[in-house]
Amino acid sequence: MSYYPLCRELEEASLEEQFAAVTEADVLRAIAKKHCTPGDFLALMSPTAAPFIEDMARKANTLTAQNFGRTIQLFTPLYLSNYCSNHCVYCGFNAKNVIPRSQLTAEQLEVEAKAIAATGLRHLLILTGESRVKASPEYLEECVTLLRNHFPSVSIEIYAMTLEEYTRLVEVGVDGLTLFQETYDEDLYDTLHPRGPKKDFRFRLDAPERGCQAGMRVVNIGALLGLGDWRKDALQTGMHAAYLMDNYPDVDISVSLPRMRPHAGEFQPTTLVSDREMVQLMLAMRLFLPRLGITISTRESPDFRENLLPLGVTKMSAGVSTAVGGHTQDCDKVGQFDISDDRSVEQMCAMLKSHGYQPVFKDWEPFDRNVSGGAA
């Protein structure tokens, strides 16, 4: 099984013509439906749906409350390494970029882990640059084993792995996988990744499914909006999520909706996604997939993140640093990208409570071992 055939089918379809052919009646019919079809999702993503954002927002708010309540799960990223073998033209970790490179030792990781755990957070996302030499599977296993002493839930956002490698990480305690396809346009993908192992489009596309097969509890996908035609990439993201939800109903499937941010390097976004368009695509996702997890990252401004709260968001990052050792080390380091929302965990909790939402630090406890840290 693979999403690739459907991905190619959508890529070869005349999506511009299909978007242009959507009528107002199509949009209103999609909003009124209890269960949206892929055709309804396309209608909601179309330019024709833009005037109906308020109607979509009311429906999205109701669906989110029904499926998730007024809760927001909080997590934070922890960068283990920024060594990279790829030449992705849009990334600050690009192998040819002249930036300070570093990798956490076990001792440094312990310091970072204790500092993050002291904030109350119990969901952690660990990230590396895509270098198998530096951030080897063995190194990752050692890091996860250490981190599981502090966090009941550890997710990874690293290079695409084989089924066997994902299975090994699940066995040592990894329960979540985040992997962005970047763009679902295979030709553009090839141009954006001129060198390095990440150049293999199909291997990366199938990686989330391998994560599901390996026993991941949570699998999070997404496209980096701005690399190509954002409307097509967002449509593909939703269809990819639907494919995974249909085939792996026991896995919590989520999406992230990141927009391009400044970074070390000269690449500029191909297209710009306005705030209104960002809202539309998130609302379309929620109406199409009511039980889909949706993450809005610190790439977005504090005000914009707050305004999105009632429209479908279920997860948010807090106390974020995109530099290696950035939670405890004061040295001048280059992050993977610039963030817009640098609020602490305490500040994020205060904001959520002021809007009537409950910040959730922990909603998962593995039954096979004890992990330090109390309930939310």
Buried (B, 14 or more C-beta within 10 A) or exposed (E): EEBBEBBEEBBEEEBEEBBEEBEEEBBBBBBEEEEBEBEBBBBBBBEBBEEBBEBBBBBBBEBBEEBBEEBBBBBBBBBBBBBBBBBBBBBBBBBEBEBEBBBBEEEBBBBBBEEBBEBBBBBBBBBBBBBBEBBEBEBBBBBBEBBBBBBBBBBBBBBBBEBEBBBBBBEBBBBBBBBBBBBBBBEBBEEBBEEBBBBBBEBBBBBBBBBBBBBBBBBBBBBBBBBBBBBBBBBBBBBBBBBBBEBBEEBBBBBBBBBBBEBBBEBEBBBEBEBEBBBBBBBBBBBBBBBBBBBBBBBBEBEBBBBBBBBBBBBBBBBBBBBBBBBEBEEEBBBBBBBBBEBEBEBBBEBBEEEEBEBBBBEBEEEEEEBEBEEB
